[in-house]
Amino acid sequence: MNAATDPLPAVAAAPPPASAAPHGARAARRPVLLLIESNFMLRRTVALTAQDLDVSEIHEATSIEAAARLLATEPCDAILIALDDGNAGIELIEQVRNGTTACAPGVPVAVMADSYDQARMQVLLGLCIARALLKPTKIKSIVQTVAFLSRATPAPAH
């Protein structure tokens, strides 16, 4: 990652939607979803589309390490994580499920990966993953997953 290919900091919140409530009006709180994806174009497209559809407030992280720093102090209502870094993504999900982050341990989590083998799927099922997407996938499928996570009920206690 470098500034030429990814002009945003490692962790960023999408700006408020243009349709935000007028000054003084109370808007319903939108769920906060943490999107962990290294690909700038994919991450921004999903974040901006979810914002435009008023689905969720998206916080973005470019890496598992950046997400871990954010989750140490900031809770979120759902997580969508690209499993591109070996086992680092699974380890982060384990930390969430074990209650060592600022998120509730049962926060809904979905994953995206280039492939899944039986062993990996068993681990993910044990971590109560709400949804698994196979990359490459359509932006529409990712945004539908964001919407699903925004409405999902928490996973059972781990």
Residue pairs with C-beta under 8 A, 6 or more apart in sequence:
1 38
1 62
1 63
5 40
6 40
6 62
7 40
8 40
8 44
8 60
8 62
10 61
10 62
10 63
10 65
10 66
11 59
11 60
11 61
11 62
11 66
11 67
11 69
11 70
12 59
12 60
13 57
13 58
13 59
13 60
14 47
14 48
14 50
14 51
14 57
14 58
14 59
14 60
15 51
17 51
17 52
17 54
19 54
20 27
21 27
30 54
30 55
30 56
30 57
30 150
31 56
31 57
31 77
31 78
31 149
31 150
31 151
32 56
32 57
32 59
32 75
32 76
32 77
32 78
33 50
33 56
33 57
33 58
33 59
33 76
33 77
33 78
33 79
33 80
33 146
33 149
33 150
34 58
34 59
34 60
34 61
34 67
34 70
34 71
34 76
34 78
34 79
34 80
34 81
35 43
35 46
35 47
35 58
35 59
35 60
35 61
35 80
35 146
36 61
36 62
36 63
36 64
36 66
36 67
36 79
36 80
36 81
36 82
36 89
36 92
37 43
37 46
37 60
37 61
37 62
37 80
37 81
37 82
37 112
38 62
38 63
38 82
38 84
39 82
40 62
42 139
42 142
43 60
43 62
44 60
45 139
46 58
46 139
46 142
46 143
46 146
47 58
47 60
49 139
49 143
50 56
50 58
50 143
50 146
50 147
51 57
51 58
53 143
53 147
55 143
55 146
55 147
55 150
56 77
56 78
56 146
56 147
56 149
56 150
58 146
59 70
59 74
59 76
61 67
61 70
63 85
64 81
64 85
64 88
64 89
64 91
64 92
65 88
67 79
67 81
67 92
68 92
68 95
68 101
71 92
71 95
71 96
71 101
71 102
71 103
72 101
72 102
73 102
74 102
75 101
75 102
75 103
75 104
76 103
76 107
77 107
77 108
77 149
77 150
78 107
78 108
78 109
78 110
78 146
78 149
78 150
78 152
79 93
79 96
79 103
79 107
79 108
79 109
79 110
79 149
80 109
80 110
80 111
80 112
80 142
80 145
80 146
80 149
81 89
81 92
81 93
81 109
81 110
81 111
81 112
82 89
82 111
82 112
82 113
82 135
83 89
83 90
83 111
83 112
83 113
84 113
84 114
89 111
90 120
90 123
90 124
90 127
93 109
93 111
93 124
93 127
93 129
94 127
95 101
96 103
96 105
96 107
96 109
97 105
97 106
97 127
97 128
97 155
97 158
98 105
98 158
99 105
104 154
105 155
105 157
105 158
106 128
106 154
106 155
106 156
106 157
106 158
107 154
107 155
108 130
108 149
108 152
108 153
108 154
108 155
109 127
109 128
109 129
109 130
109 149
109 155
110 129
110 130
110 131
110 132
110 133
110 145
110 148
110 149
111 124
111 129
111 131
111 132
111 133
112 132
112 133
112 134
112 135
112 137
112 142
113 120
113 132
113 133
113 134
113 135
114 134
114 135
115 134
116 124
116 132
116 134
121 132
124 132
127 158
128 155
128 156
128 158
130 148
130 149
130 152
130 155
131 145
131 148
131 149
133 141
133 142
133 145
